[in-house]
Amino acid sequence: MASFEPQNPQGNFQQCAQSSAQQQGGQERQDWLDKGIEDAGQKAGVNISNQNADKAGDFVDKEFDKKEGFNLPGVH
């Protein structure tokens, strides 16, 4: 009787991540920081595009890394 054991669970995760990135047409997936920037803009009455939110989020993460020595968790 054969038992089911995943041969390469890390490989399966990478395949899922690659396929979701391909489904988005080459655009970077939004993380919690980008979504938060967009939501804050909407609350203030300013329309912030996905691209601008991504740039702002990357800037915030980079500056946080300079000051604290590590990136924000969950930001890619």
Buried (B, 14 or more C-beta within 10 A) or exposed (E): EEEEEEEEEEEEEEEEEEEEEEEEEEEBEBBEBBEBBBEEBEEEEEEBEEEBBBBBBBEBBEEBEEEEEEEBEEBE
